[in-house]
Amino acid sequence: MQGRISGVVNRAARALHELREMADKEQSGKREVMKRSIKALCDEHECVSSGLDKYITGVHKRKVASRQRQQLMEGYVPEDHTSTTLLSEEADSIRKTKKNIANLTSEGAAVLNALRSQTATLQSTSSKLTSYLASMNLSGSIITTITRTERTDKVIIYCGMLIITFMMALIYWYR
């Protein structure tokens, strides 16, 4: 029955393709009407085709599941494995998975601890930098005061040198 339905769907697809070619050869007024009709038919064909695909896939899955269920009930043993080896492989796989989960959990805990210690280190560094900046600000005001005092001293020295030079020039003229 599925084969007949698939044949009908395939014939419909071919017929739609032929209709498209015929519509392209028609007059412009009829062409638009035919194209709309063909578009509606194509959409319906797509819907039927996808529904058939879903149906066939579902039937196939049910048949495979039924066959596997029947084989298990009959005690079917695959060529390469026995049921005990399959169970032991599954148990090994579960053990490996548990071990991997434990490793990942311990690595995550280690990362969290490292982040906590880094946070503490960054906080202590931040407080040290804050205290250094505070002392630098104090040192900056001290340096500003020293610079101002140095400028004042230079002015006094140069004024004193100028006055002494002026006095020596007066003494030299009046002598």
C-alpha positions in Angstrom: 0.0 0.0 0.0 2.8 2.4 0.9 4.4 1.7 -2.5 1.2 2.6 -4.3 0.9 5.8 -2.3 4.5 6.7 -3.0 3.9 6.0 -6.7 0.9 8.3 -6.8 2.8 11.1 -5.0 5.7 10.8 -7.4 3.3 10.9 -10.4 1.7 14.0 -8.9 5.1 15.7 -8.6 5.9 14.9 -12.3 2.4 16.2 -13.3 3.0 19.4 -11.4 6.3 19.9 -13.1 4.7 19.5 -16.5 1.9 21.9 -15.5 4.5 24.5 -14.6 6.1 24.2 -18.0 2.8 24.5 -19.7 1.9 27.6 -17.7 5.0 29.3 -18.8 3.9 28.9 -22.4 0.4 30.3 -21.9 -0.8 33.9 -22.4 0.0 36.4 -19.6 -3.6 36.6 -18.3 -4.1 32.9 -18.0 -0.5 32.3 -16.9 -1.0 34.1 -13.5 -4.2 32.2 -12.8 -2.5 28.9 -13.7 0.6 29.8 -11.6 -1.6 30.4 -8.5 -3.4 27.2 -9.1 -0.2 25.3 -9.6 1.2 26.9 -6.4 -1.8 25.7 -4.4 -1.3 22.2 -5.9 2.4 22.3 -5.0 1.7 23.3 -1.5 -0.9 20.5 -1.1 1.6 18.1 -2.7 4.3 19.2 -0.2 1.9 18.7 2.7 0.8 15.2 1.5 4.4 14.3 0.8 5.7 15.4 4.2 2.7 13.6 5.9 3.6 10.4 4.0 7.2 10.7 5.0 6.2 11.1 8.6 3.9 8.1 8.4 6.5 5.9 6.7 9.1 6.9 9.2 6.8 6.2 12.1 5.8 2.8 10.6 9.4 1.9 10.1 10.3 2.9 13.7 7.5 0.9 15.0 8.5 -2.1 12.9 12.1 -1.9 14.1 11.1 -1.5 17.7 8.6 -4.4 17.4 11.4 -6.6 15.8 13.9 -5.7 18.6 11.3 -6.3 21.2 10.5 -9.7 19.7 14.2 -10.6 19.5 14.7 -9.7 23.1 11.7 -11.7 24.2 13.0 -14.7 22.3 16.5 -14.4 23.9 18.1 -13.2 20.7 21.9 -12.9 21.0 23.7 -10.7 18.5 26.6 -12.4 16.6 29.4 -10.6 18.4 28.1 -10.2 21.9 26.2 -12.1 24.5 23.7 -10.4 26.8 26.2 -10.6 29.7 28.9 -8.8 27.7 26.4 -6.2 26.7 25.4 -5.7 30.3 29.0 -5.5 31.5 29.9 -3.0 28.8 27.0 -0.9 29.9 28.1 -1.2 33.5 31.6 -0.2 32.5 30.3 2.8 30.6 28.2 3.9 33.6 31.3 3.6 35.9 33.4 5.6 33.5 30.7 8.2 33.3 30.5 8.4 37.1 34.3 8.7 37.3 34.3 11.5 34.7 31.5 13.3 36.6 33.5 13.0 39.9 36.6 14.4 38.2 34.8 17.3 36.7 33.2 18.1 40.0 36.5 18.1 41.8 38.1 20.3 39.0 35.2 22.7 39.4 35.7 22.8 43.2 39.4 23.4 42.7 38.7 26.3 40.2 36.2 27.8 42.7 38.8 27.6 45.5 41.4 29.2 43.2 39.0 32.0 42.4 38.3 32.6 46.1 42.0 32.9 46.9 42.6 35.2 43.9 39.7 37.3 45.1 41.3 37.6 48.6 44.7 38.4 47.0 43.1 41.1 44.8 41.3 42.6 47.7 44.5 42.9 49.8 46.3 44.3 46.8 43.6 46.8 46.3 43.8 47.9 50.0 47.6 48.2 49.7 47.3 50.3 46.5 44.7 52.5 48.2 47.1 53.2 51.1 50.0 53.8 48.7 47.9 56.3 46.8 47.0 58.0 50.0 50.6 58.3 51.0 51.5 59.4 47.4 49.0 62.2 47.7 50.6 63.2 51.0 54.0 62.9 49.4 52.8 64.9 46.5 51.7 67.8 48.7 55.1 67.6 50.5 56.9 67.7 47.1 54.8 70.7 46.0 55.8 72.5 49.2 59.5 71.7 48.7 59.3 72.9 45.1 57.6 76.1 46.1 60.3 76.7 48.8 63.1 76.0 46.3 61.7 78.6 43.9 61.4 81.1 46.7 65.0 80.4 47.7 66.2 80.9 44.1 64.4 84.2 43.9 66.0 85.3 47.2 69.5 84.2 46.0 69.2 85.9 42.6 67.8 89.1 44.2 70.6 89.1 46.7 73.2 88.6 44.0 71.7 91.4 42.0 71.7 93.8 45.0 75.3 92.9 45.8 76.3 93.4 42.2 74.5 96.8 42.2 76.1 97.9 45.4 79.6 96.9 44.1 78.9 98.9 41.0 77.9 102.0 43.1 81.0 101.6 45.2 83.2 101.4 42.1 81.6 104.5 40.6 81.9 106.7 43.7 85.4 105.9 44.6 
